[in-house]
């Protein structure tokens, strides 16, 4: 099963490259790390996510929350 099919089951997701000045596009943001069922994703799985449309959508959906938690905007 592809990691992309489980994207909304990811836990402990860490985004990187999120710049509040880039709202609403967040074109440089990506998933830096995450776990699935308590297991850390591999670099290959992260690459698969970050190069997919589903991964880009996931990052965009979660980037604003990341900005608010980090910068208090």
PQR file of N, CA, C, O and H, with PARSE charges and radii, in Angstrom:
ATOM      1  N   UNK A   1       0.841  -1.183   0.000 -0.4000 1.5000
ATOM      2  CA  UNK A   1       0.000   0.000   0.000 -0.0000 2.0000
ATOM      3  C   UNK A   1       0.889   1.250   0.000  0.5500 1.7000
ATOM      4  O   UNK A   1       1.852   1.340   0.762 -0.5500 1.4000
ATOM      5  N   UNK A   2       0.561   2.175  -0.836 -0.4000 1.5000
ATOM      6  CA  UNK A   2       1.321   3.406  -0.973 -0.0000 2.0000
ATOM      7  C   UNK A   2       1.126   4.304   0.253  0.5500 1.7000
ATOM      8  O   UNK A   2       0.039   4.362   0.828 -0.5500 1.4000
ATOM      9  H   UNK A   2      -0.221   2.101  -1.455  0.4000 1.0000
ATOM     10  N   UNK A   3       2.171   4.984   0.630 -0.4000 1.5000
ATOM     11  CA  UNK A   3       2.097   5.918   1.751 -0.0000 2.0000
ATOM     12  C   UNK A   3       1.099   7.033   1.462  0.5500 1.7000
ATOM     13  O   UNK A   3       0.504   7.587   2.386 -0.5500 1.4000
ATOM     14  H   UNK A   3       3.054   4.937   0.163  0.4000 1.0000
ATOM     15  N   UNK A   4       0.915   7.359   0.208 -0.4000 1.5000
ATOM     16  CA  UNK A   4      -0.017   8.423  -0.172 -0.0000 2.0000
ATOM     17  C   UNK A   4      -1.443   8.055   0.225  0.5500 1.7000
ATOM     18  O   UNK A   4      -2.228   8.930   0.590 -0.5500 1.4000
ATOM     19  H   UNK A   4       1.398   6.908  -0.543  0.4000 1.0000
ATOM     20  N   UNK A   5      -1.780   6.781   0.158 -0.4000 1.5000
ATOM     21  CA  UNK A   5      -3.120   6.339   0.551 -0.0000 2.0000
ATOM     22  C   UNK A   5      -3.365   6.510   2.042  0.5500 1.7000
ATOM     23  O   UNK A   5      -4.516   6.518   2.480 -0.5500 1.4000
ATOM     24  H   UNK A   5      -1.142   6.071  -0.138  0.4000 1.0000
ATOM     25  N   UNK A   6      -2.310   6.645   2.825 -0.4000 1.5000
ATOM     26  CA  UNK A   6      -2.409   6.787   4.281 -0.0000 2.0000
ATOM     27  C   UNK A   6      -2.088   8.192   4.766  0.5500 1.7000
ATOM     28  O   UNK A   6      -1.840   8.390   5.955 -0.5500 1.4000
ATOM     29  H   UNK A   6      -1.375   6.638   2.469  0.4000 1.0000
ATOM     30  N   UNK A   7      -2.086   9.154   3.883 -0.4000 1.5000
ATOM     31  CA  UNK A   7      -1.595  10.489   4.238 -0.0000 2.0000
ATOM     32  C   UNK A   7      -2.369  11.129   5.386  0.5500 1.7000
ATOM     33  O   UNK A   7      -1.781  11.859   6.185 -0.5500 1.4000
ATOM     34  H   UNK A   7      -2.287   8.993   2.917  0.4000 1.0000
ATOM     35  N   UNK A   8      -3.664  10.875   5.487 -0.4000 1.5000
ATOM     36  CA  UNK A   8      -4.445  11.500   6.555 -0.0000 2.0000
ATOM     37  C   UNK A   8      -4.407  10.697   7.848  0.5500 1.7000
ATOM     38  O   UNK A   8      -5.098  11.036   8.809 -0.5500 1.4000
ATOM     39  H   UNK A   8      -4.141  10.282   4.838  0.4000 1.0000
ATOM     40  N   UNK A   9      -3.610   9.640   7.880 -0.4000 1.5000
ATOM     41  CA  UNK A   9      -3.397   8.857   9.098 -0.0000 2.0000
ATOM     42  C   UNK A   9      -2.020   9.144   9.697  0.5500 1.7000
ATOM     43  O   UNK A   9      -1.650   8.545  10.706 -0.5500 1.4000
ATOM     44  H   UNK A   9      -3.049   9.364   7.099  0.4000 1.0000
ATOM     45  N   UNK A  10      -1.267  10.045   9.089 -0.4000 1.5000
ATOM     46  CA  UNK A  10       0.061  10.378   9.592 -0.0000 2.0000
ATOM     47  C   UNK A  10      -0.049  11.064  10.944  0.5500 1.7000
ATOM     48  O   UNK A  10      -1.013  11.775  11.227 -0.5500 1.4000
ATOM     49  H   UNK A  10      -1.568  10.532   8.269  0.4000 1.0000
ATOM     50  N   UNK A  11       0.959  10.832  11.767 -0.4000 1.5000
ATOM     51  CA  UNK A  11       1.038  11.454  13.088 -0.0000 2.0000
ATOM     52  C   UNK A  11       2.392  12.139  13.222  0.5500 1.7000
ATOM     53  O   UNK A  11       3.315  11.884  12.448 -0.5500 1.4000
ATOM     54  H   UNK A  11       1.742  10.254  11.537  0.4000 1.0000
ATOM     55  N   UNK A  12       2.492  13.011  14.218 -0.4000 1.5000
ATOM     56  CA  UNK A  12       3.753  13.699  14.515 -0.0000 2.0000
ATOM     57  C   UNK A  12       4.355  14.340  13.269  0.5500 1.7000
ATOM     58  O   UNK A  12       5.565  14.276  13.049 -0.5500 1.4000
ATOM     59  H   UNK A  12       1.742  13.218  14.847  0.4000 1.0000
ATOM     60  N   UNK A  13       3.510  14.950  12.467 -0.4000 1.5000
ATOM     61  CA  UNK A  13       3.956  15.550  11.210 -0.0000 2.0000
ATOM     62  C   UNK A  13       4.711  16.842  11.497  0.5500 1.7000
ATOM     63  O   UNK A  13       4.212  17.725  12.195 -0.5500 1.4000
ATOM     64  H   UNK A  13       2.528  15.001  12.645  0.4000 1.0000
ATOM     65  N   UNK A  14       5.898  16.938  10.958 -0.4000 1.5000
ATOM     66  CA  UNK A  14       6.707  18.145  11.040 -0.0000 2.0000
ATOM     67  C   UNK A  14       6.852  18.726   9.643  0.5500 1.7000
ATOM     68  O   UNK A  14       7.341  18.065   8.726 -0.5500 1.4000
ATOM     69  H   UNK A  14       6.302  16.221  10.391  0.4000 1.0000
ATOM     70  N   UNK A  15       6.423  19.964   9.496 -0.4000 1.5000
ATOM     71  CA  UNK A  15       6.589  20.664   8.228 -0.0000 2.0000
ATOM     72  C   UNK A  15       7.831  21.538   8.309  0.5500 1.7000
ATOM     73  O   UNK A  15       8.203  22.009   9.383 -0.5500 1.4000
ATOM     74  H   UNK A  15       6.026  20.501  10.240  0.4000 1.0000
ATOM     75  N   UNK A  16       8.457  21.746   7.181 -0.4000 1.5000
ATOM     76  CA  UNK A  16       9.609  22.643   7.116 -0.0000 2.0000
ATOM     77  C   UNK A  16       9.463  23.483   5.856  0.5500 1.7000
ATOM     78  O   UNK A  16       8.711  23.130   4.947 -0.5500 1.4000
ATOM     79  H   UNK A  16       8.155  21.363   6.308  0.4000 1.0000
ATOM     80  N   UNK A  17      10.174  24.578   5.807 -0.4000 1.5000
ATOM     81  CA  UNK A  17      10.114  25.453   4.648 -0.0000 2.0000
ATOM     82  C   UNK A  17       8.862  26.305   4.596  0.5500 1.7000
ATOM     83  O   UNK A  17       8.542  26.888   3.560 -0.5500 1.4000
ATOM     84  H   UNK A  17      10.785  24.865   6.544  0.4000 1.0000
ATOM     85  N   UNK A  18       8.146  26.380   5.726 -0.4000 1.5000
ATOM     86  CA  UNK A  18       6.912  27.172   5.782 -0.0000 2.0000
ATOM     87  C   UNK A  18       7.281  28.611   6.105  0.5500 1.7000
ATOM     88  O   UNK A  18       7.896  28.889   7.135 -0.5500 1.4000
ATOM     89  H   UNK A  18       8.406  25.907   6.568  0.4000 1.0000
ATOM     90  N   UNK A  19       6.905  29.516   5.225 -0.4000 1.5000
ATOM     91  CA  UNK A  19       7.171  30.949   5.411 -0.0000 2.0000
ATOM     92  C   UNK A  19       5.835  31.678   5.408  0.5500 1.7000
ATOM     93  O   UNK A  19       5.101  31.638   4.421 -0.5500 1.4000
ATOM     94  H   UNK A  19       6.405  29.291   4.389  0.4000 1.0000
ATOM     95  N   UNK A  20       5.521  32.347   6.524 -0.4000 1.5000
ATOM     96  CA  UNK A  20       4.228  33.025   6.614 -0.0000 2.0000
ATOM     97  C   UNK A  20       4.051  34.086   5.533  0.5500 1.7000
ATOM     98  O   UNK A  20       2.920  34.442   5.203 -0.5500 1.4000
ATOM     99  H   UNK A  20       6.118  32.379   7.326  0.4000 1.0000
ATOM    100  N   UNK A  21       5.140  34.592   4.981 -0.4000 1.5000
ATOM    101  CA  UNK A  21       5.047  35.586   3.913 -0.0000 2.0000
ATOM    102  C   UNK A  21       4.578  34.968   2.600  0.5500 1.7000
ATOM    103  O   UNK A  21       4.197  35.680   1.671 -0.5500 1.4000
ATOM    104  H   UNK A  21       6.059  34.302   5.249  0.4000 1.0000
ATOM    105  N   UNK A  22       4.609  33.645   2.531 -0.4000 1.5000
ATOM    106  CA  UNK A  22       4.225  32.928   1.316 -0.0000 2.0000
ATOM    107  C   UNK A  22       2.756  32.500   1.316  0.5500 1.7000
ATOM    108  O   UNK A  22       2.313  31.785   0.417 -0.5500 1.4000
ATOM    109  H   UNK A  22       4.919  33.067   3.285  0.4000 1.0000
ATOM    110  N   UNK A  23       2.013  32.936   2.320 -0.4000 1.5000
ATOM    111  CA  UNK A  23       0.586  32.587   2.405 -0.0000 2.0000
ATOM    112  C   UNK A  23      -0.146  33.117   1.185  0.5500 1.7000
ATOM    113  O   UNK A  23       0.109  34.261   0.810 -0.5500 1.4000
ATOM    114  H   UNK A  23       2.373  33.517   3.050  0.4000 1.0000
ATOM    115  N   UNK A  24      -1.010  32.396   0.554 -0.4000 1.5000
ATOM    116  CA  UNK A  24      -1.532  31.071   0.900 -0.0000 2.0000
ATOM    117  C   UNK A  24      -0.866  29.936   0.115  0.5500 1.7000
ATOM    118  O   UNK A  24      -1.333  28.799   0.181 -0.5500 1.4000
ATOM    119  H   UNK A  24      -1.217  31.467   0.858  0.4000 1.0000
ATOM    120  N   UNK A  25       0.197  30.212  -0.614 -0.4000 1.5000
ATOM    121  CA  UNK A  25       0.768  29.177  -1.487 -0.0000 2.0000
ATOM    122  C   UNK A  25       1.671  28.183  -0.765  0.5500 1.7000
ATOM    123  O   UNK A  25       1.582  26.979  -1.008 -0.5500 1.4000
ATOM    124  H   UNK A  25       0.576  31.136  -0.667  0.4000 1.0000
ATOM    125  N   UNK A  26       2.532  28.667   0.111 -0.4000 1.5000
ATOM    126  CA  UNK A  26       3.491  27.818   0.826 -0.0000 2.0000
ATOM    127  C   UNK A  26       4.231  26.881  -0.134  0.5500 1.7000
ATOM    128  O   UNK A  26       4.361  25.684   0.123 -0.5500 1.4000
ATOM    129  H   UNK A  26       2.604  29.644   0.309  0.4000 1.0000
ATOM    130  N   UNK A  27       4.707  27.442  -1.229 -0.4000 1.5000
ATOM    131  CA  UNK A  27       5.299  26.627  -2.297 -0.0000 2.0000
ATOM    132  C   UNK A  27       6.616  25.967  -1.902  0.5500 1.7000
ATOM    133  O   UNK A  27       7.015  24.992  -2.538 -0.5500 1.4000
ATOM    134  H   UNK A  27       4.601  28.414  -1.438  0.4000 1.0000
ATOM    135  N   UNK A  28       7.300  26.459  -0.884 -0.4000 1.5000
ATOM    136  CA  UNK A  28       8.556  25.849  -0.457 -0.0000 2.0000
ATOM    137  C   UNK A  28       8.390  24.893   0.721  0.5500 1.7000
ATOM    138  O   UNK A  28       9.361  24.278   1.164 -0.5500 1.4000
ATOM    139  H   UNK A  28       6.975  27.252  -0.367  0.4000 1.0000
ATOM    140  N   UNK A  29       7.177  24.767   1.226 -0.4000 1.5000
ATOM    141  CA  UNK A  29       6.925  23.910   2.390 -0.0000 2.0000
ATOM    142  C   UNK A  29       6.914  22.436   1.994  0.5500 1.7000
ATOM    143  O   UNK A  29       6.560  22.077   0.872 -0.5500 1.4000
ATOM    144  H   UNK A  29       6.389  25.267   0.867  0.4000 1.0000
ATOM    145  N   UNK A  30       7.309  21.603   2.938 -0.4000 1.5000
ATOM    146  CA  UNK A  30       7.338  20.158   2.695 -0.0000 2.0000
ATOM    147  C   UNK A  30       7.233  19.407   4.018  0.5500 1.7000
ATOM    148  O   UNK A  30       7.425  19.984   5.088 -0.5500 1.4000
ATOM    149  H   UNK A  30       7.597  21.895   3.850  0.4000 1.0000
ATOM    150  N   UNK A  31       6.928  18.120   3.933 -0.4000 1.5000
ATOM    151  CA  UNK A  31       6.865  17.265   5.112 -0.0000 2.0000
ATOM    152  C   UNK A  31       8.294  16.827   5.423  0.5500 1.7000
ATOM    153  O   UNK A  31       8.912  16.104   4.642 -0.5500 1.4000
ATOM    154  H   UNK A  31       6.772  17.651   3.064  0.4000 1.0000
ATOM    155  N   UNK A  32       8.813  17.267   6.565 -0.4000 1.5000
ATOM    156  CA  UNK A  32      10.183  16.941   6.950 -0.0000 2.0000
ATOM    157  C   UNK A  32      10.259  15.596   7.667  0.5500 1.7000
ATOM    158  O   UNK A  32      11.229  14.854   7.514 -0.5500 1.4000
ATOM    159  H   UNK A  32       8.310  17.854   7.199  0.4000 1.0000
ATOM    160  N   UNK A  33       9.224  15.293   8.451 -0.4000 1.5000
ATOM    161  CA  UNK A  33       9.178  14.006   9.138 -0.0000 2.0000
ATOM    162  C   UNK A  33       7.749  13.727   9.551  0.5500 1.7000
ATOM    163  O   UNK A  33       6.926  14.636   9.661 -0.5500 1.4000
ATOM    164  H   UNK A  33       8.436  15.896   8.575  0.4000 1.0000
ATOM    165  N   UNK A  34       7.468  12.453   9.777 -0.4000 1.5000
ATOM    166  CA  UNK A  34       6.142  12.026  10.230 -0.0000 2.0000
ATOM    167  C   UNK A  34       6.232  10.567  10.635  0.5500 1.7000
ATOM    168  O   UNK A  34       7.186   9.870  10.288 -0.5500 1.4000
ATOM    169  H   UNK A  34       8.137  11.715   9.687  0.4000 1.0000
ATOM    170  N   UNK A  35       5.230  10.114  11.371 -0.4000 1.5000
ATOM    171  CA  UNK A  35       5.134   8.704  11.723 -0.0000 2.0000
ATOM    172  C   UNK A  35       3.798   8.169  11.236  0.5500 1.7000
ATOM    173  O   UNK A  35       2.834   8.913  11.057 -0.5500 1.4000
ATOM    174  H   UNK A  35       4.455  10.681  11.652  0.4000 1.0000
ATOM    175  N   UNK A  36       3.769   6.877  11.029 -0.4000 1.5000
ATOM    176  CA  UNK A  36       2.547   6.165  10.671 -0.0000 2.0000
ATOM    177  C   UNK A  36       2.508   4.912  11.536  0.5500 1.7000
ATOM    178  O   UNK A  36       3.397   4.064  11.467 -0.5500 1.4000
ATOM    179  H   UNK A  36       4.552   6.273  11.174  0.4000 1.0000
ATOM    180  N   UNK A  37       1.467   4.813  12.347 -0.4000 1.5000
ATOM    181  CA  UNK A  37       1.352   3.689  13.285 -0.0000 2.0000
ATOM    182  C   UNK A  37       2.583   3.573  14.183  0.5500 1.7000
ATOM    183  O   UNK A  37       3.029   2.472  14.506 -0.5500 1.4000
ATOM    184  H   UNK A  37       0.745   5.502  12.403  0.4000 1.0000
ATOM    185  N   UNK A  38       3.127   4.734  14.582 -0.4000 1.5000
ATOM    186  CA  UNK A  38       4.262   4.757  15.490 -0.0000 2.0000
ATOM    187  C   UNK A  38       5.609   4.511  14.850  0.5500 1.7000
ATOM    188  O   UNK A  38       6.620   4.452  15.549 -0.5500 1.4000
ATOM    189  H   UNK A  38       2.764   5.628  14.320  0.4000 1.0000
ATOM    190  N   UNK A  39       5.649   4.368  13.534 -0.4000 1.5000
ATOM    191  CA  UNK A  39       6.904   4.094  12.826 -0.0000 2.0000
ATOM    192  C   UNK A  39       7.292   5.324  12.001  0.5500 1.7000
ATOM    193  O   UNK A  39       6.492   5.844  11.223 -0.5500 1.4000
ATOM    194  H   UNK A  39       4.827   4.416  12.966  0.4000 1.0000
ATOM    195  N   UNK A  40       8.528   5.773  12.186 -0.4000 1.5000
ATOM    196  CA  UNK A  40       9.044   6.933  11.450 -0.0000 2.0000
ATOM    197  C   UNK A  40       9.082   6.630   9.951  0.5500 1.7000
ATOM    198  O   UNK A  40       9.513   5.554   9.536 -0.5500 1.4000
ATOM    199  H   UNK A  40       9.178   5.351  12.817  0.4000 1.0000
ATOM    200  N   UNK A  41       8.629   7.585   9.153 -0.4000 1.5000
ATOM    201  CA  UNK A  41       8.681   7.403   7.700 -0.0000 2.0000
ATOM    202  C   UNK A  41      10.134   7.446   7.225  0.5500 1.7000
ATOM    203  O   UNK A  41      10.966   8.162   7.783 -0.5500 1.4000
ATOM    204  H   UNK A  41       8.279   8.459   9.490  0.4000 1.0000
ATOM    205  N   UNK A  42      10.413   6.676   6.200 -0.4000 1.5000
ATOM    206  CA  UNK A  42      11.751   6.664   5.604 -0.0000 2.0000
ATOM    207  C   UNK A  42      11.908   7.873   4.684  0.5500 1.7000
ATOM    208  O   UNK A  42      10.931   8.538   4.338 -0.5500 1.4000
ATOM    209  H   UNK A  42       9.737   6.094   5.747  0.4000 1.0000
ATOM    210  N   UNK A  43      13.138   8.141   4.300 -0.4000 1.5000
ATOM    211  CA  UNK A  43      13.401   9.228   3.347 -0.0000 2.0000
ATOM    212  C   UNK A  43      12.672   8.970   2.029  0.5500 1.7000
ATOM    213  O   UNK A  43      12.169   9.903   1.403 -0.5500 1.4000
ATOM    214  H   UNK A  43      13.931   7.601   4.581  0.4000 1.0000
ATOM    215  N   UNK A  44      12.615   7.721   1.613 -0.4000 1.5000
ATOM    216  CA  UNK A  44      11.925   7.373   0.370 -0.0000 2.0000
ATOM    217  C   UNK A  44      10.429   7.672   0.469  0.5500 1.7000
ATOM    218  O   UNK A  44       9.829   8.190  -0.472 -0.5500 1.4000
ATOM    219  H   UNK A  44      13.023   6.963   2.122  0.4000 1.0000
ATOM    220  N   UNK A  45       9.834   7.342   1.612 -0.4000 1.5000
ATOM    221  CA  UNK A  45       8.410   7.625   1.804 -0.0000 2.0000
ATOM    222  C   UNK A  45       8.157   9.126   1.843  0.5500 1.7000
ATOM    223  O   UNK A  45       7.174   9.604   1.276 -0.5500 1.4000
ATOM    224  H   UNK A  45      10.321   6.920   2.377  0.4000 1.0000
ATOM    225  N   UNK A  46       9.029   9.869   2.504 -0.4000 1.5000
ATOM    226  CA  UNK A  46       8.891  11.330   2.549 -0.0000 2.0000
ATOM    227  C   UNK A  46       9.036  11.915   1.150  0.5500 1.7000
ATOM    228  O   UNK A  46       8.286  12.817   0.776 -0.5500 1.4000
ATOM    229  H   UNK A  46       9.827   9.481   2.965  0.4000 1.0000
ATOM    230  N   UNK A  47       9.986  11.415   0.378 -0.4000 1.5000
ATOM    231  CA  UNK A  47      10.164  11.886  -0.998 -0.0000 2.0000
ATOM    232  C   UNK A  47       8.908  11.604  -1.828  0.5500 1.7000
ATOM    233  O   UNK A  47       8.467  12.446  -2.610 -0.5500 1.4000
ATOM    234  H   UNK A  47      10.595  10.682   0.682  0.4000 1.0000
ATOM    235  N   UNK A  48       8.340  10.409  -1.647 -0.4000 1.5000
ATOM    236  CA  UNK A  48       7.114  10.054  -2.370 -0.0000 2.0000
ATOM    237  C   UNK A  48       5.988  11.017  -2.021  0.5500 1.7000
ATOM    238  O   UNK A  48       5.277  11.493  -2.905 -0.5500 1.4000
ATOM    239  H   UNK A  48       8.698   9.724  -1.011  0.4000 1.0000
ATOM    240  N   UNK A  49       5.826  11.302  -0.738 -0.4000 1.5000
ATOM    241  CA  UNK A  49       4.781  12.235  -0.311 -0.0000 2.0000
ATOM    242  C   UNK A  49       5.015  13.630  -0.868  0.5500 1.7000
ATOM    243  O   UNK A  49       4.114  14.249  -1.434 -0.5500 1.4000
ATOM    244  H   UNK A  49       6.403  10.915  -0.019  0.4000 1.0000
ATOM    245  N   UNK A  50       6.243  14.115  -0.697 -0.4000 1.5000
ATOM    246  CA  UNK A  50       6.541  15.493  -1.074 -0.0000 2.0000
ATOM    247  C   UNK A  50       6.531  15.724  -2.580  0.5500 1.7000
ATOM    248  O   UNK A  50       6.422  16.867  -3.023 -0.5500 1.4000
ATOM    249  H   UNK A  50       6.975  13.612  -0.237  0.4000 1.0000
ATOM    250  N   UNK A  51       6.641  14.679  -3.365 -0.4000 1.5000
ATOM    251  CA  UNK A  51       6.609  14.847  -4.818 -0.0000 2.0000
ATOM    252  C   UNK A  51       5.230  14.568  -5.413  0.5500 1.7000
ATOM    253  O   UNK A  51       5.055  14.612  -6.631 -0.5500 1.4000
ATOM    254  H   UNK A  51       6.730  13.750  -3.005  0.4000 1.0000
ATOM    255  N   UNK A  52       4.255  14.282  -4.555 -0.4000 1.5000
ATOM    256  CA  UNK A  52       2.912  13.965  -5.048 -0.0000 2.0000
ATOM    257  C   UNK A  52       1.964  15.150  -4.896  0.5500 1.7000
ATOM    258  O   UNK A  52       2.187  16.034  -4.068 -0.5500 1.4000
ATOM    259  H   UNK A  52       4.396  14.246  -3.566  0.4000 1.0000
ATOM    260  N   UNK A  53       0.917  15.158  -5.693 -0.4000 1.5000
ATOM    261  CA  UNK A  53      -0.122  16.183  -5.567 -0.0000 2.0000
ATOM    262  C   UNK A  53      -0.813  16.079  -4.214  0.5500 1.7000
ATOM    263  O   UNK A  53      -1.147  17.093  -3.601 -0.5500 1.4000
ATOM    264  H   UNK A  53       0.735  14.441  -6.365  0.4000 1.0000
ATOM    265  N   UNK A  54      -1.026  14.848  -3.750 -0.4000 1.5000
ATOM    266  CA  UNK A  54      -1.670  14.642  -2.449 -0.0000 2.0000
ATOM    267  C   UNK A  54      -0.817  15.224  -1.327  0.5500 1.7000
ATOM    268  O   UNK A  54      -1.341  15.830  -0.392 -0.5500 1.4000
ATOM    269  H   UNK A  54      -0.755  14.024  -4.248  0.4000 1.0000
ATOM    270  N   UNK A  55       0.494  15.039  -1.422 -0.4000 1.5000
ATOM    271  CA  UNK A  55       1.395  15.597  -0.424 -0.0000 2.0000
ATOM    272  C   UNK A  55       1.383  17.113  -0.435  0.5500 1.7000
ATOM    273  O   UNK A  55       1.380  17.746   0.620 -0.5500 1.4000
ATOM    274  H   UNK A  55       0.919  14.547  -2.182  0.4000 1.0000
ATOM    275  N   UNK A  56       1.377  17.698  -1.625 -0.4000 1.5000
ATOM    276  CA  UNK A  56       1.326  19.160  -1.739 -0.0000 2.0000
ATOM    277  C   UNK A  56       0.036  19.704  -1.144  0.5500 1.7000
ATOM    278  O   UNK A  56       0.050  20.728  -0.460 -0.5500 1.4000
ATOM    279  H   UNK A  56       1.380  17.184  -2.483  0.4000 1.0000
ATOM    280  N   UNK A  57      -1.061  19.036  -1.397 -0.4000 1.5000
ATOM    281  CA  UNK A  57      -2.352  19.453  -0.834 -0.0000 2.0000
ATOM    282  C   UNK A  57      -2.341  19.341   0.684  0.5500 1.7000
ATOM    283  O   UNK A  57      -2.812  20.240   1.382 -0.5500 1.4000
ATOM    284  H   UNK A  57      -1.072  18.205  -1.953  0.4000 1.0000
ATOM    285  N   UNK A  58      -1.802  18.238   1.193 -0.4000 1.5000
ATOM    286  CA  UNK A  58      -1.719  18.028   2.634 -0.0000 2.0000
ATOM    287  C   UNK A  58      -0.893  19.131   3.289  0.5500 1.7000
ATOM    288  O   UNK A  58      -1.297  19.694   4.306 -0.5500 1.4000
ATOM    289  H   UNK A  58      -1.420  17.508   0.626  0.4000 1.0000
ATOM    290  N   UNK A  59       0.244  19.431   2.714 -0.4000 1.5000
ATOM    291  CA  UNK A  59       1.110  20.481   3.258 -0.0000 2.0000
ATOM    292  C   UNK A  59       0.382  21.815   3.238  0.5500 1.7000
ATOM    293  O   UNK A  59       0.409  22.548   4.227 -0.5500 1.4000
ATOM    294  H   UNK A  59       0.573  18.974   1.888  0.4000 1.0000
ATOM    295  N   UNK A  60      -0.259  22.135   2.138 -0.4000 1.5000
ATOM    296  CA  UNK A  60      -0.968  23.409   2.044 -0.0000 2.0000
ATOM    297  C   UNK A  60      -2.087  23.498   3.071  0.5500 1.7000
ATOM    298  O   UNK A  60      -2.288  24.551   3.676 -0.5500 1.4000
ATOM    299  H   UNK A  60      -0.281  21.539   1.335  0.4000 1.0000
ATOM    300  N   UNK A  61      -2.813  22.411   3.274 -0.4000 1.5000
ATOM    301  CA  UNK A  61      -3.897  22.396   4.247 -0.0000 2.0000
ATOM    302  C   UNK A  61      -3.388  22.600   5.671  0.5500 1.7000
ATOM    303  O   UNK A  61      -4.095  23.164   6.506 -0.5500 1.4000
ATOM    304  H   UNK A  61      -2.649  21.556   2.782  0.4000 1.0000
ATOM    305  N   UNK A  62      -2.178  22.148   5.950 -0.4000 1.5000
ATOM    306  CA  UNK A  62      -1.647  22.198   7.310 -0.0000 2.0000
ATOM    307  C   UNK A  62      -0.647  23.318   7.554  0.5500 1.7000
ATOM    308  O   UNK A  62      -0.259  23.552   8.698 -0.5500 1.4000
ATOM    309  H   UNK A  62      -1.604  21.689   5.272  0.4000 1.0000
ATOM    310  N   UNK A  63      -0.227  24.004   6.523 -0.4000 1.5000
ATOM    311  CA  UNK A  63       0.801  25.041   6.666 -0.0000 2.0000
ATOM    312  C   UNK A  63       0.308  26.233   7.478  0.5500 1.7000
ATOM    313  O   UNK A  63       1.064  26.781   8.280 -0.5500 1.4000
ATOM    314  H   UNK A  63      -0.542  23.813   5.593  0.4000 1.0000
ATOM    315  N   UNK A  64      -0.934  26.641   7.289 -0.4000 1.5000
ATOM    316  CA  UNK A  64      -1.437  27.795   8.039 -0.0000 2.0000
ATOM    317  C   UNK A  64      -1.422  27.504   9.535  0.5500 1.7000
ATOM    318  O   UNK A  64      -1.022  28.353  10.331 -0.5500 1.4000
ATOM    319  H   UNK A  64      -1.548  26.195   6.637  0.4000 1.0000
ATOM    320  N   UNK A  65      -1.854  26.314   9.915 -0.4000 1.5000
ATOM    321  CA  UNK A  65      -1.829  25.922  11.328 -0.0000 2.0000
ATOM    322  C   UNK A  65      -0.397  25.956  11.869  0.5500 1.7000
ATOM    323  O   UNK A  65      -0.158  26.384  12.998 -0.5500 1.4000
ATOM    324  H   UNK A  65      -2.179  25.624   9.268  0.4000 1.0000
ATOM    325  N   UNK A  66       0.530  25.507  11.062 -0.4000 1.5000
ATOM    326  CA  UNK A  66       1.945  25.524  11.429 -0.0000 2.0000
ATOM    327  C   UNK A  66       2.417  26.962  11.663  0.5500 1.7000
ATOM    328  O   UNK A  66       3.121  27.234  12.635 -0.5500 1.4000
ATOM    329  H   UNK A  66       0.336  25.159  10.145  0.4000 1.0000
ATOM    330  N   UNK A  67       2.037  27.868  10.787 -0.4000 1.5000
ATOM    331  CA  UNK A  67       2.422  29.274  10.908 -0.0000 2.0000
ATOM    332  C   UNK A  67       1.864  29.871  12.194  0.5500 1.7000
ATOM    333  O   UNK A  67       2.576  30.555  12.929 -0.5500 1.4000
ATOM    334  H   UNK A  67       1.465  27.647   9.997  0.4000 1.0000
ATOM    335  N   UNK A  68       0.595  29.610  12.461 -0.4000 1.5000
ATOM    336  CA  UNK A  68      -0.053  30.156  13.655 -0.0000 2.0000
ATOM    337  C   UNK A  68       0.627  29.625  14.921  0.5500 1.7000
ATOM    338  O   UNK A  68       0.876  30.383  15.858 -0.5500 1.4000
ATOM    339  H   UNK A  68       0.017  29.054  11.864  0.4000 1.0000
ATOM    340  N   UNK A  69       0.925  28.332  14.945 -0.4000 1.5000
ATOM    341  CA  UNK A  69       1.548  27.769  16.147 -0.0000 2.0000
ATOM    342  C   UNK A  69       2.980  28.264  16.337  0.5500 1.7000
ATOM    343  O   UNK A  69       3.442  28.399  17.470 -0.5500 1.4000
ATOM    344  H   UNK A  69       0.723  27.716  14.184  0.4000 1.0000
ATOM    345  N   UNK A  70       3.671  28.529  15.259 -0.4000 1.5000
ATOM    346  CA  UNK A  70       5.072  28.949  15.358 -0.0000 2.0000
ATOM    347  C   UNK A  70       5.215  30.459  15.556  0.5500 1.7000
ATOM    348  O   UNK A  70       6.019  30.899  16.378 -0.5500 1.4000
ATOM    349  H   UNK A  70       3.295  28.419  14.338  0.4000 1.0000
ATOM    350  N   UNK A  71       4.449  31.253  14.817 -0.4000 1.5000
ATOM    351  CA  UNK A  71       4.632  32.707  14.844 -0.0000 2.0000
ATOM    352  C   UNK A  71       3.534  33.448  15.581  0.5500 1.7000
ATOM    353  O   UNK A  71       3.644  34.651  15.820 -0.5500 1.4000
ATOM    354  H   UNK A  71       3.796  30.897  14.149  0.4000 1.0000
ATOM    355  N   UNK A  72       2.474  32.737  15.942 -0.4000 1.5000
ATOM    356  CA  UNK A  72       1.393  33.375  16.676 -0.0000 2.0000
ATOM    357  C   UNK A  72       0.631  34.406  15.872  0.5500 1.7000
ATOM    358  O   UNK A  72       0.096  35.358  16.440 -0.5500 1.4000
ATOM    359  H   UNK A  72       2.384  31.761  15.747  0.4000 1.0000
ATOM    360  N   UNK A  73       0.571  34.237  14.563 -0.4000 1.5000
ATOM    361  CA  UNK A  73      -0.106  35.196  13.688 -0.0000 2.0000
ATOM    362  C   UNK A  73      -1.604  35.053  13.793  0.5500 1.7000
ATOM    363  O   UNK A  73      -2.342  35.778  13.128 -0.5500 1.4000
ATOM    364  H   UNK A  73       1.006  33.464  14.102  0.4000 1.0000
TER
END
